[in-house]
Amino acid sequence: MSDDGAGAGDDGAGGAGDGADEGVPTDGESTRDALAERRGLGDPVYAPAEDSGLLAEAGVDRARGVVLEVGTGSGWVAERVRAAGAADRVLGSDLNPHACRAARERGAEAVRADLLDPFAADSLDAILFNPPYLPTDPDNEWDDWQEAALSGGESGRDLIEPFLDDAARPLRPDGLVLLLVSSLTGFPEVVEYAVSQGFDAETVAEESYPYETLSVLALTPRSDGA
Ligand SMILES: C[S@@+](CC[C@H](N)C(=O)[O-])C[C@H]1O[C@@H](n2cnc3c(N)ncnc32)[C@H](O)[C@@H]1O
């Protein structure tokens, strides 16, 4: 979600980042407010930003076979991976019906779903997720789709943990999860949780911004299942 104008792509990602980092506070909650304000609270669909760009690059490099982007938003990441041509099929899913519509308009195959719920066991070769991850004070939660795109609850990990609880189920045994993680969310805590859910974790991309470091974790199911 970093928005310092570094730009994550040529057709939308980082597009809201013209204001550099001026005035962006360093605590998670007010950072969230500043970022949400820049993106426009009226827009119900997350606009691609640097986090989207980092995940898309990792997906283009590593995702093969049947790929699902969970929380596809505008569908920009899914489309980048599809257009690169190395995957057999790229699906997108999102809880937000406006996002599903936007992703379809972009040409992505998108379905409305809560995390991985409707996906069958052993059906996916790669799963990508740029989750809502900003730590948010419960007293400051808004009840709208922008909130659903940004807020990871008090810890920042309210969506990441249930995602990791279920991720091994739809994944084929030699499959791969690419998970975008921000330092605001607690990188070591996410790694520890992923390992506790039976994954090996490796950082495959990292970018630092003035108020957060974004990483992409490649998670692979441990063969011993432990
Ligand atoms: C940070 S945005 C990322 C959007 C897009 N993938 C990108 O990188 O530009 C997080 C997305 O997750 C979606 N989302 C939130 N909760 C979800 C859930 N329970 N299941 C599926 N998607 C969810 C939001 O609607 C939003 O589109």
The ligand as an SDF file (V2000), in Angstrom:
LIG
                    3D

 27 29  0  0  0  0  0  0  0  0999 V2000
   -5.0820   -4.7480   -0.4300 C   0  0  0  0  0  0  0  0  0  0  0  0
   -6.4230   -5.1280   -1.4880 S   0  0  0  0  0  0  0  0  0  0  0  0
   -5.5380   -5.9140   -2.8280 C   0  0  0  0  0  0  0  0  0  0  0  0
   -6.2350   -5.8050   -4.1710 C   0  0  0  0  0  0  0  0  0  0  0  0
   -5.4320   -6.3620   -5.3460 C   0  0  0  0  0  0  0  0  0  0  0  0
   -5.1180   -7.7500   -5.1540 N   0  0  0  0  0  0  0  0  0  0  0  0
   -4.1740   -5.5870   -5.5460 C   0  0  0  0  0  0  0  0  0  0  0  0
   -3.1050   -6.0910   -5.1560 O   0  0  0  0  0  0  0  0  0  0  0  0
   -4.2260   -4.4670   -6.0780 O   0  0  0  0  0  0  0  0  0  0  0  0
   -7.1740   -6.5060   -0.6270 C   0  0  0  0  0  0  0  0  0  0  0  0
   -8.3600   -7.1380   -1.3580 C   0  0  0  0  0  0  0  0  0  0  0  0
   -8.8530   -8.2290   -0.5500 O   0  0  0  0  0  0  0  0  0  0  0  0
  -10.2620   -8.2380   -0.6270 C   0  0  0  0  0  0  0  0  0  0  0  0
  -10.8110   -8.9640    0.5340 N   0  0  0  0  0  0  0  0  0  0  0  0
  -11.0100   -8.5240    1.7990 C   0  0  0  0  0  0  0  0  0  0  0  0
  -11.5040   -9.4860    2.5770 N   0  0  0  0  0  0  0  0  0  0  0  0
  -11.6340  -10.5950    1.7870 C   0  0  0  0  0  0  0  0  0  0  0  0
  -12.1000  -11.9250    2.0060 C   0  0  0  0  0  0  0  0  0  0  0  0
  -12.5340  -12.3370    3.2070 N   0  0  0  0  0  0  0  0  0  0  0  0
  -12.0930  -12.7880    0.9600 N   0  0  0  0  0  0  0  0  0  0  0  0
  -11.6680  -12.3880   -0.2730 C   0  0  0  0  0  0  0  0  0  0  0  0
  -11.2080  -11.1370   -0.5400 N   0  0  0  0  0  0  0  0  0  0  0  0
  -11.1900  -10.2610    0.4750 C   0  0  0  0  0  0  0  0  0  0  0  0
  -10.6410   -6.7770   -0.6650 C   0  0  0  0  0  0  0  0  0  0  0  0
  -11.9630   -6.5780   -1.1540 O   0  0  0  0  0  0  0  0  0  0  0  0
   -9.5490   -6.2120   -1.5830 C   0  0  0  0  0  0  0  0  0  0  0  0
   -9.9450   -6.2510   -2.9220 O   0  0  0  0  0  0  0  0  0  0  0  0
  1  2  1  0
  2  3  1  0
  2 10  1  0
  3  4  1  0
  4  5  1  0
  5  6  1  0
  5  7  1  0
  7  8  2  0
  7  9  1  0
 10 11  1  0
 11 12  1  0
 11 26  1  0
 12 13  1  0
 13 14  1  0
 13 24  1  0
 14 15  1  0
 14 23  1  0
 15 16  2  0
 16 17  1  0
 17 18  1  0
 17 23  2  0
 18 19  1  0
 18 20  2  0
 20 21  1  0
 21 22  2  0
 22 23  1  0
 24 25  1  0
 24 26  1  0
 26 27  1  0
M  CHG  2   2   1   9  -1
M  END
$$$$
